[in-house]
């Protein structure tokens, strides 16, 4: 899921008064992830480049699968049970 789409979905999950806190938390987590995971992936690449050069990319794919599964669980859990029908009497095709 693209990051702007993910932010839009998350902004709909919190009240408008908490959206600033949500985006601050997202920015903080993105910064911490960059600080933490860049050295981790560099060490994984350095360790595995001699026996399987593409292993680091398989590890990237594995983390993306885990992220996709978590997003899917959240989306299925937050699915609305009822839908609001949007109809307008003047909105007809003649």
RADA-V739003 format. One record per residue. N is the residue number from 1. RES is the residue in one small letter. NEAR is the number of other ideal C-beta (glycine too) atoms within 8 Angstrom. Layout:
# RADA-V739003
{{N | RES | NEAR} {N | RES | NEAR}}
This chain:
# RADA-V739003
{{1 | x | 7} {2 | x | 5} {3 | x | 6} {4 | x | 6} {5 | x | 8} {6 | x | 10} {7 | x | 10} {8 | x | 8} {9 | x | 10} {10 | x | 10} {11 | x | 10} {12 | x | 6} {13 | x | 6} {14 | x | 10} {15 | x | 5} {16 | x | 5} {17 | x | 4} {18 | x | 8} {19 | x | 10} {20 | x | 6} {21 | x | 8} {22 | x | 11} {23 | x | 10} {24 | x | 8} {25 | x | 8} {26 | x | 10} {27 | x | 8} {28 | x | 8} {29 | x | 8} {30 | x | 8} {31 | x | 8} {32 | x | 8} {33 | x | 8} {34 | x | 8} {35 | x | 7} {36 | x | 8} {37 | x | 8} {38 | x | 8} {39 | x | 7} {40 | x | 8} {41 | x | 11} {42 | x | 8} {43 | x | 8} {44 | x | 11} {45 | x | 9} {46 | x | 7} {47 | x | 6} {48 | x | 11} {49 | x | 7} {50 | x | 3} {51 | x | 3} {52 | x | 5} {53 | x | 5} {54 | x | 6} {55 | x | 9} {56 | x | 11} {57 | x | 7} {58 | x | 8} {59 | x | 10} {60 | x | 9} {61 | x | 8} {62 | x | 8} {63 | x | 8} {64 | x | 8} {65 | x | 8} {66 | x | 8} {67 | x | 8} {68 | x | 9} {69 | x | 8} {70 | x | 8} {71 | x | 10} {72 | x | 8} {73 | x | 8} {74 | x | 8} {75 | x | 9} {76 | x | 7} {77 | x | 6} {78 | x | 7} {79 | x | 6} {80 | x | 5} {81 | x | 3} {82 | x | 4} {83 | x | 4} {84 | x | 4} {85 | x | 4} {86 | x | 4} {87 | x | 5} {88 | x | 5} {89 | x | 5} {90 | x | 4} {91 | x | 5} {92 | x | 5} {93 | x | 2} {94 | x | 2}}
